[in-house]
Amino acid sequence: MRQRRAQDFICTADFPVVRTAQGKIRGFQTRGIYTFHGIKYADARRFHRPEPVKPWEGIRDALSYGFVCPLLTQDTPSCEALIPHRYWPMDENCQYLNIWTGSLDPEAKKPVMVWLHGGGFSAGSSIEQEAYDGENLSRYGDVVTVSLNHRLNILGYLDLSCYGEEYANSANAGNDDMIAALRWIQENIRGFGGDPDNVTLFGQSGGGMKVWTLMQTPEADGLFHKGIVQSGVLDGFLDSGEGDGRKIAEALLAELGFEKGQVKELETVPYRKLADAYRKVAPALKKQGFYVGENPKANAFYLGDPRKIGFRKEARKIPVIIGTVFGEFDFGPGYPGKYDLTRAQTMEALEKKYGRAAGELAELFEQAYPEKCLTDLLSLDNVFRAPTIDFVKERCKSPESLTYSYLFAYEFPFDDGKCAWHCSEIPYVFHNADRIPICRTPGVMEKLQDAVFGAWVSFARDGRPVVPGICWKACEKDREHVLVFDESCSLRTNFDHALIEKHLEATGPFRMEEAENIQH
């Protein structure tokens, strides 16, 4: 028999096969990493709580990604040079997870890193971005990587609790799915070389929000032990309106031609018909301030935003990395010739955007970012950064809450220099920077990737993020120690607080309609 080399693709009738509590599954191996795609972790009827998968006989293949949740609207590819995407068949039967691991030894006890995808709570999937692939994270980080799909939009977040106990948690069914996935991990991850007592949740944008909403969910206690929130705090985003779901439900029923109170009919309407009806009736109700769903709703299951009600005592004990990127909403082109502008030309551009505040903002910006081009002030984010500062302050009220803050500030070689945008740090987190063309800067890519990836992995291993040459201290009361990831990394304390405060005054409050422009 021909001897196989480690880099060969291996998938035979009985290898690699793992026995789970539900039955045996078969994946494949490439260059020493075992991969299992599309593992069913739960089943669920529409608007109902997830249930365990029924056991099976024989061996099931885990060789294809599972269905992703249907979206309210058709995705339109954009910004693909900045954020390469992958698209996949959609179906409500979307409770699937994927695993990458370097060992199938139940005694290996590798850290487990569970990725929660972005797209708010309405869109996205576990494989949506090219950078989400977990093979390199497992290979170079010696961790077990897991990603998962769950119910989204009105399938995952529509409050029908006023229609009976069976819908008691329909407002948070998507988060309920995630808890079902975490329970599956607790029950089965040893077979994939993972340690169920060392699970880290990490997610970006909506995925970051999922991390902290699960921290505020009692049923998730003990299912994970650390959290990483990347660009995941946004004022007003989870405000889904006042009241319960009766008004939106009755509006849907009327639009679909059903009698008042016939909510069971909503369980069987084809998804596209239901989604189109929702898109027709929801805007007017939302404008009037009524609840319309699509996001988690505070109740006995999910207790609410910790910046408003404080962190639960269980959540306070969970170590957290939290941060943002420099230019979150800056998806457009770079600023042509920005390094060739005179100061007068730069100030003219700043005054056009910030008015009388431009002079003071410029001074504060140069104090916070002496290494950057002043024109970059045009790209500066406060929409995620300001509430993240508040999140850290709330955490620091409890001395036992270990909180590590960061800001990803790298300038990419796009046009004449492009400030970091929403999602731009993800390839470095997954050790996939070489898969994304815009990240391939010789001499910089590897160094920056080692810093970001190394910090995330070391945190997953023992709760302490490590960046070579820097002592990354946890935040303290009134002292936010921020690790700035750039060509040269540095730790800075409260370095941009005055700048962000003034920037907020100049730009005015964030309008939620702008969130629709976020590229997940």
C-alpha positions as CSV (number, residue, x, y, z in Angstrom):
1,M,0.0,0.0,0.0
2,R,1.3,3.4,-0.9
3,Q,2.5,5.4,2.1
4,R,0.6,8.7,2.4
5,R,2.5,11.9,3.0
6,A,1.2,14.4,5.6
7,Q,0.3,16.9,3.0
8,D,-1.9,14.5,1.0
9,F,-5.7,14.8,1.0
10,I,-7.1,11.8,2.9
11,C,-10.7,10.7,3.0
12,T,-11.4,6.9,3.2
13,A,-14.4,4.9,4.1
14,D,-13.4,4.9,7.8
15,F,-11.0,7.8,8.1
16,P,-11.2,10.4,9.5
17,V,-14.3,9.3,11.5
18,V,-15.4,10.7,14.9
19,R,-18.1,9.2,17.0
20,T,-20.4,11.9,18.4
21,A,-23.3,11.5,20.9
22,Q,-25.7,11.4,17.9
23,G,-23.6,9.1,15.6
24,K,-20.4,8.8,13.6
25,I,-19.3,11.5,11.1
26,R,-16.6,11.5,8.4
27,G,-14.5,14.4,7.4
28,F,-11.2,14.7,5.5
29,Q,-7.6,15.5,6.3
30,T,-5.3,17.9,4.5
31,R,-1.7,18.6,5.5
32,G,-2.4,17.3,9.0
33,I,-5.6,19.2,9.7
34,Y,-8.8,17.3,10.1
35,T,-11.9,19.1,8.6
36,F,-15.5,18.5,9.2
37,H,-18.0,20.6,7.3
38,G,-21.8,20.8,7.8
39,I,-22.3,18.9,11.1
40,K,-26.0,19.2,12.2
41,Y,-26.1,20.3,15.8
42,A,-29.8,20.9,16.2
43,D,-33.2,20.9,14.5
44,A,-36.0,23.4,14.9
45,R,-39.5,24.2,13.8
46,R,-40.0,27.8,12.7
47,F,-40.3,30.2,15.7
48,H,-39.7,27.3,18.1
49,R,-36.7,26.4,20.3
50,P,-34.0,24.1,18.9
51,E,-34.1,20.4,19.7
52,P,-31.3,17.8,19.7
53,V,-30.7,16.0,16.4
54,K,-32.0,12.4,16.4
55,P,-29.3,9.7,16.5
56,W,-28.4,7.8,13.3
57,E,-26.9,4.5,12.3
58,G,-23.8,4.2,10.2
59,I,-21.5,7.1,9.2
60,R,-22.7,10.4,8.0
61,D,-20.5,12.6,5.7
62,A,-19.4,16.0,6.9
63,L,-17.8,16.9,3.6
64,S,-20.0,19.8,2.5
65,Y,-21.0,23.1,4.3
66,G,-24.5,23.1,5.6
67,F,-27.3,25.4,4.5
68,V,-27.1,29.0,5.5
69,C,-30.1,30.9,6.8
70,P,-32.3,32.6,4.2
71,L,-31.9,36.4,4.0
72,L,-34.6,39.0,3.8
73,T,-33.1,40.5,0.6
74,Q,-30.8,39.2,-2.1
75,D,-27.1,39.9,-1.4
76,T,-25.5,42.2,-3.8
77,P,-21.7,41.7,-4.1
78,S,-19.8,44.9,-3.3
79,C,-16.4,45.9,-2.0
80,E,-15.1,42.5,-3.0
81,A,-11.5,43.8,-3.4
82,L,-11.7,44.7,0.3
83,I,-13.8,41.9,1.6
84,P,-14.0,38.8,-0.6
85,H,-17.2,36.8,0.0
86,R,-18.5,33.3,-0.6
87,Y,-22.2,32.6,-1.2
88,W,-24.0,29.3,-0.4
89,P,-27.5,27.7,-0.7
90,M,-30.0,28.9,1.8
91,D,-32.6,27.0,3.8
92,E,-34.4,27.4,7.1
93,N,-32.9,24.1,8.2
94,C,-29.6,25.9,8.9
95,Q,-28.3,24.6,12.3
96,Y,-24.9,23.5,11.1
97,L,-21.4,23.9,12.3
98,N,-17.9,23.3,10.9
99,I,-14.7,22.1,12.7
100,W,-11.0,22.2,12.0
101,T,-8.6,20.5,14.3
102,G,-5.0,19.1,14.3
103,S,-5.9,16.1,16.5
104,L,-8.7,13.6,17.1
105,D,-7.2,12.5,20.4
106,P,-9.8,12.9,23.2
107,E,-7.0,13.7,25.6
108,A,-5.4,16.4,23.5
109,K,-7.4,19.2,25.3
110,K,-6.8,21.9,22.8
111,P,-8.4,25.3,23.3
112,V,-11.6,25.7,21.4
113,M,-12.3,28.9,19.4
114,V,-15.9,29.3,18.3
115,W,-16.5,31.9,15.5
116,L,-19.8,33.8,15.4
117,H,-20.3,35.5,12.1
118,G,-21.1,39.1,11.3
119,G,-24.0,40.6,9.4
120,G,-25.9,41.9,12.5
121,F,-28.6,39.4,13.5
122,S,-30.2,39.5,10.0
123,A,-27.6,38.4,7.5
124,G,-24.2,36.6,7.0
125,S,-23.1,33.1,7.5
126,S,-20.3,31.0,8.9
127,I,-18.6,30.8,5.5
128,E,-19.6,34.2,4.0
129,Q,-16.1,35.7,4.0
130,E,-13.2,34.0,2.4
131,A,-11.2,34.9,5.5
132,Y,-13.5,32.9,7.8
133,D,-11.9,29.5,6.8
134,G,-10.6,28.0,10.0
135,E,-7.8,25.7,8.7
136,N,-4.9,28.0,9.3
137,L,-6.1,29.1,12.7
138,S,-6.1,25.4,13.8
139,R,-2.8,24.7,12.0
140,Y,-0.7,27.6,13.3
141,G,-2.6,28.2,16.5
142,D,-2.9,24.6,17.6
143,V,-6.6,25.2,18.5
144,V,-9.9,23.6,17.5
145,T,-11.8,26.0,15.4
146,V,-15.6,25.9,15.1
147,S,-17.9,28.1,13.1
148,L,-21.7,27.9,12.9
149,N,-24.9,29.0,11.2
150,H,-28.0,29.9,13.1
151,R,-31.4,31.4,12.4
152,L,-31.4,35.1,11.5
153,N,-33.8,38.0,10.8
154,I,-37.5,37.2,11.4
155,L,-36.7,33.4,11.6
156,G,-34.4,34.0,14.5
157,Y,-35.8,37.1,16.1
158,L,-39.6,37.7,16.0
159,D,-41.4,37.9,19.3
160,L,-44.6,35.8,19.2
161,S,-44.7,35.1,22.9
162,C,-48.0,36.8,23.4
163,Y,-49.5,33.9,21.3
164,G,-48.6,31.1,23.7
165,E,-45.9,29.3,25.6
166,E,-44.7,27.4,22.5
167,Y,-43.4,30.8,21.3
168,A,-41.9,31.9,24.6
169,N,-38.5,32.6,23.2
170,S,-39.1,33.1,19.5
171,A,-37.7,36.7,20.0
172,N,-34.3,35.1,20.6
173,A,-34.5,31.9,18.6
174,G,-31.2,32.7,16.8
175,N,-29.3,33.0,20.1
176,D,-31.1,29.9,21.3
177,D,-29.6,28.1,18.3
178,M,-26.1,29.3,19.3
179,I,-26.6,27.9,22.8
180,A,-27.7,24.6,21.2
181,A,-24.4,24.6,19.3
182,L,-22.4,25.4,22.4
183,R,-24.2,22.5,24.2
184,W,-23.3,20.2,21.2
185,I,-19.6,21.4,21.6
186,Q,-19.6,20.6,25.3
187,E,-20.9,17.1,24.6
188,N,-18.8,16.3,21.6
189,I,-15.7,18.4,21.2
190,R,-13.4,16.0,23.1
191,G,-13.6,13.7,20.1
192,F,-12.1,16.4,18.0
193,G,-9.2,17.0,20.3
194,G,-10.8,20.0,22.1
195,D,-11.2,21.0,25.7
196,P,-14.8,21.7,26.6
197,D,-13.6,23.5,29.7
198,N,-11.6,26.1,27.6
199,V,-14.0,27.5,25.0
200,T,-13.6,31.1,23.6
201,L,-16.3,32.8,21.6
202,F,-15.0,35.3,19.1
203,G,-17.0,37.3,16.5
204,Q,-16.9,40.5,14.5
205,S,-19.7,43.2,14.1
206,G,-22.9,41.3,14.6
207,G,-20.8,38.3,15.7
208,G,-19.2,40.5,18.4
209,M,-22.7,41.5,19.6
210,K,-23.6,37.8,19.7
211,V,-20.6,37.3,22.1
212,W,-21.8,39.9,24.7
213,T,-25.5,39.1,24.3
214,L,-24.6,35.5,25.2
215,M,-22.6,36.8,28.2
216,Q,-25.9,38.3,29.3
217,T,-27.8,35.0,28.9
218,P,-28.0,32.7,31.9
219,E,-28.6,29.6,29.8
220,A,-25.1,30.1,28.3
221,D,-23.4,30.0,31.7
222,G,-20.6,27.4,31.7
223,L,-20.8,26.8,27.9
224,F,-17.9,29.2,27.2
225,H,-15.2,30.8,29.2
226,K,-13.7,33.8,27.3
227,G,-15.0,36.3,24.8
228,I,-13.5,38.4,22.0
229,V,-15.7,41.2,20.7
230,Q,-14.5,42.7,17.4
231,S,-16.3,45.9,16.3
232,G,-19.4,44.6,18.2
233,V,-20.8,47.5,20.2
234,L,-23.1,50.0,18.4
235,D,-25.5,52.4,20.0
236,G,-29.1,51.8,19.2
237,F,-28.5,48.7,17.0
238,L,-30.4,46.3,19.2
239,D,-33.3,48.7,19.9
240,S,-36.0,46.8,18.0
241,G,-38.9,49.1,19.2
242,E,-41.4,49.2,22.0
243,G,-43.9,46.5,23.0
244,D,-44.2,42.9,22.1
245,G,-44.6,41.3,18.7
246,R,-48.4,41.6,18.4
247,K,-48.5,44.6,16.1
248,I,-45.9,43.2,13.6
249,A,-47.6,39.7,13.8
250,E,-51.0,41.1,13.1
251,A,-49.7,43.3,10.3
252,L,-48.1,40.2,8.7
253,L,-51.2,38.2,9.0
254,A,-53.3,40.9,7.4
255,E,-50.8,41.4,4.6
256,L,-50.8,37.6,3.9
257,G,-54.6,37.4,4.0
258,F,-55.1,35.5,7.3
259,E,-57.5,36.2,10.1
260,K,-56.4,38.1,13.2
261,G,-54.8,35.8,15.7
262,Q,-54.0,33.0,13.2
263,V,-50.3,33.1,14.1
264,K,-49.9,29.3,13.4
265,E,-50.3,30.1,9.7
266,L,-47.0,32.1,9.9
267,E,-45.2,28.8,10.5
268,T,-46.0,27.4,7.1
269,V,-45.9,30.4,4.8
270,P,-43.0,30.0,2.3
271,Y,-40.1,32.0,3.5
272,R,-39.8,34.3,0.5
273,K,-43.5,35.2,0.8
274,L,-43.2,35.8,4.5
275,A,-40.0,37.9,4.0
276,D,-41.6,40.1,1.3
277,A,-44.7,40.7,3.5
278,Y,-42.4,41.6,6.4
279,R,-40.4,44.1,4.3
280,K,-43.7,45.7,3.2
281,V,-45.2,46.2,6.7
282,A,-42.3,46.6,9.0
283,P,-41.0,50.0,8.0
284,A,-44.1,51.9,8.9
285,L,-44.3,50.2,12.3
286,K,-40.7,50.8,13.0
287,K,-41.1,54.5,12.1
288,Q,-43.8,54.7,14.7
289,G,-41.5,53.1,17.3
290,F,-43.2,49.7,17.6
291,Y,-41.3,46.5,18.0
292,V,-40.5,44.8,14.6
293,G,-37.9,42.1,15.6
294,E,-34.7,41.1,13.8
295,N,-32.6,41.6,16.9
296,P,-32.4,40.0,20.3
297,K,-35.1,41.2,22.7
298,A,-34.5,41.5,26.4
299,N,-36.5,39.1,28.5
300,A,-35.9,36.3,31.0
301,F,-33.6,34.5,28.5
302,Y,-31.5,37.5,27.4
303,L,-31.3,40.1,30.1
304,G,-30.2,43.1,28.1
305,D,-27.4,45.5,27.2
306,P,-24.8,45.5,30.0
307,R,-24.1,49.2,29.4
308,K,-27.7,49.9,30.5
309,I,-28.3,47.2,33.2
310,G,-24.7,46.3,34.2
311,F,-23.0,43.0,33.7
312,R,-24.3,39.8,35.3
313,K,-22.0,38.5,38.0
314,E,-21.3,35.5,35.8
315,A,-20.4,37.7,32.8
316,R,-18.1,39.8,34.9
317,K,-15.9,36.8,35.5
318,I,-15.4,36.1,31.7
319,P,-12.1,37.6,30.4
320,V,-12.8,39.8,27.3
321,I,-10.8,41.2,24.4
322,I,-12.7,44.1,22.8
323,G,-11.9,46.6,20.1
324,T,-12.5,48.3,16.8
325,V,-10.8,49.4,13.6
326,F,-9.7,52.9,12.7
327,G,-12.1,53.7,9.9
328,E,-15.1,51.3,10.4
329,F,-17.5,52.8,7.8
330,D,-14.8,53.9,5.4
331,F,-15.6,51.5,2.5
332,G,-14.9,53.9,-0.3
333,P,-11.7,54.6,-2.1
334,G,-8.7,56.0,-0.4
335,Y,-8.0,59.8,-0.5
336,P,-6.0,60.5,-3.7
337,G,-2.6,62.1,-3.1
338,K,-3.2,62.6,0.6
339,Y,0.5,62.6,1.4
340,D,1.1,65.3,-1.2
341,L,-1.4,67.7,0.2
342,T,-0.2,70.9,1.9
343,R,-1.5,71.5,5.4
344,A,-3.7,74.2,4.1
345,Q,-5.3,71.8,1.6
346,T,-5.8,69.2,4.3
347,M,-7.4,71.7,6.6
348,E,-9.7,72.8,3.9
349,A,-10.9,69.2,3.5
350,L,-11.3,68.8,7.2
351,E,-13.2,72.1,7.6
352,K,-15.6,71.0,4.8
353,K,-16.5,67.9,6.9
354,Y,-16.2,69.1,10.4
355,G,-16.7,72.9,10.2
356,R,-15.4,75.0,13.0
357,A,-14.3,71.9,15.0
358,A,-11.7,71.0,12.4
359,G,-8.8,72.9,14.0
360,E,-9.3,71.4,17.5
361,L,-9.9,67.9,16.0
362,A,-6.7,68.2,14.0
363,E,-4.7,69.0,17.1
364,L,-6.3,66.2,19.1
365,F,-5.8,63.8,16.2
366,E,-2.1,64.6,15.9
367,Q,-1.7,64.0,19.6
368,A,-3.4,60.6,19.4
369,Y,-1.9,59.5,16.1
370,P,1.4,61.3,15.6
371,E,2.5,58.6,13.1
372,K,-0.5,59.1,10.8
373,C,-1.4,61.4,7.9
374,L,-3.7,64.2,9.1
375,T,-6.0,63.5,6.2
376,D,-6.9,60.2,7.9
377,L,-9.0,62.2,10.3
378,L,-11.6,62.2,7.5
379,S,-11.9,58.4,8.0
380,L,-11.9,58.3,11.8
381,D,-14.7,56.2,13.4
382,N,-16.6,57.1,16.5
383,V,-19.7,55.0,15.8
384,F,-18.1,51.8,17.2
385,R,-15.2,53.3,19.1
386,A,-17.3,55.6,21.4
387,P,-19.7,52.9,22.7
388,T,-16.7,50.5,23.0
389,I,-15.1,53.0,25.4
390,D,-18.3,52.9,27.4
391,F,-18.4,49.1,27.4
392,V,-14.9,49.0,28.8
393,K,-15.8,51.6,31.5
394,E,-18.7,49.5,32.6
395,R,-16.6,46.4,32.7
396,C,-13.9,48.2,34.8
397,K,-16.5,48.9,37.5
398,S,-15.8,45.4,38.6
399,P,-12.1,44.7,39.5
400,E,-12.5,41.0,38.7
401,S,-13.4,41.7,35.0
402,L,-10.3,41.3,32.9
403,T,-10.8,43.4,29.8
404,Y,-8.2,43.9,27.1
405,S,-8.8,46.8,24.6
406,Y,-7.4,47.1,21.1
407,L,-7.6,49.2,18.0
408,F,-6.7,48.0,14.5
409,A,-5.2,51.0,12.7
410,Y,-3.2,49.6,9.7
411,E,-3.2,51.5,6.4
412,F,-3.7,49.3,3.4
413,P,-2.0,49.7,0.0
414,F,-5.2,50.7,-1.8
415,D,-5.2,53.9,-3.9
416,D,-2.8,56.2,-2.0
417,G,-3.3,54.5,1.4
418,K,-6.6,53.1,2.7
419,C,-7.5,53.3,6.4
420,A,-8.6,50.1,8.1
421,W,-12.3,49.4,7.5
422,H,-15.0,47.2,9.1
423,C,-13.9,43.6,8.7
424,S,-10.4,44.4,7.6
425,E,-8.7,42.8,10.7
426,I,-10.5,39.4,10.2
427,P,-7.9,37.9,7.8
428,Y,-5.1,38.5,10.3
429,V,-7.2,36.9,13.1
430,F,-7.6,33.7,11.1
431,H,-4.0,33.7,9.8
432,N,-5.5,34.0,6.3
433,A,-4.0,37.3,5.3
434,D,-2.2,35.7,2.3
435,R,-5.6,34.5,1.0
436,I,-6.8,38.2,0.7
437,P,-4.8,40.1,-2.0
438,I,-5.1,43.5,-0.4
439,C,-3.4,42.2,2.7
440,R,-0.3,41.0,0.9
441,T,2.2,43.7,1.9
442,P,5.8,42.2,1.9
443,G,7.5,42.6,5.3
444,V,4.3,43.8,7.0
445,M,1.7,41.2,6.5
446,E,3.5,38.5,8.4
447,K,4.5,40.8,11.3
448,L,1.0,42.2,11.7
449,Q,-0.6,38.8,11.3
450,D,1.7,37.3,13.9
451,A,0.7,40.1,16.4
452,V,-3.0,39.9,15.9
453,F,-3.3,36.1,15.5
454,G,-0.8,35.5,18.3
455,A,-2.8,37.7,20.7
456,W,-6.1,36.0,19.9
457,V,-4.6,32.4,20.2
458,S,-2.7,33.1,23.4
459,F,-5.9,34.6,24.9
460,A,-7.8,31.5,24.0
461,R,-5.2,29.4,25.5
462,D,-4.9,30.9,29.0
463,G,-6.9,34.2,29.0
464,R,-3.8,36.5,28.6
465,P,-3.2,38.0,25.1
466,V,0.5,38.1,24.2
467,V,2.1,40.5,21.7
468,P,5.9,40.1,21.4
469,G,7.7,43.0,23.0
470,I,4.6,44.6,24.6
471,C,3.1,44.0,28.0
472,W,-0.6,44.2,27.1
473,K,-2.2,45.2,30.4
474,A,-5.8,44.8,31.3
475,C,-7.9,48.0,31.5
476,E,-8.4,49.6,34.9
477,K,-10.9,52.1,36.3
478,D,-10.4,55.4,34.3
479,R,-7.5,53.9,32.4
480,E,-8.2,52.2,29.1
481,H,-5.0,50.5,28.0
482,V,-5.4,50.1,24.2
483,L,-3.2,47.9,22.1
484,V,-2.9,49.7,18.7
485,F,-2.2,47.1,15.9
486,D,-0.3,48.8,13.1
487,E,3.0,48.3,11.2
488,S,4.5,49.0,14.6
489,C,2.3,47.9,17.6
490,S,2.1,49.9,20.8
491,L,0.1,50.1,24.0
492,R,-1.5,53.5,24.7
493,T,-3.6,54.7,27.6
494,N,-6.7,56.8,27.1
495,F,-4.9,58.0,24.0
496,D,-8.0,59.0,21.9
497,H,-10.7,59.7,24.5
498,A,-10.6,63.5,24.1
499,L,-10.4,63.1,20.3
500,I,-13.5,60.8,20.2
501,E,-15.5,63.0,22.5
502,K,-14.8,66.0,20.2
503,H,-15.4,64.0,17.1
504,L,-18.8,62.9,18.4
505,E,-19.7,66.6,19.0
506,A,-18.7,67.5,15.4
507,T,-20.4,64.6,13.6
508,G,-23.6,64.4,15.7
509,P,-25.4,61.3,16.8
510,F,-25.2,58.1,14.8
511,R,-28.3,57.4,12.6
512,M,-29.4,53.8,12.5
513,E,-30.1,53.9,8.8
514,E,-26.3,54.2,8.3
515,A,-26.0,50.7,9.8
516,E,-27.5,49.4,6.5
517,N,-24.3,50.3,4.8
518,I,-22.1,48.1,7.0
519,Q,-20.4,45.5,4.9
520,H,-20.5,42.1,6.7
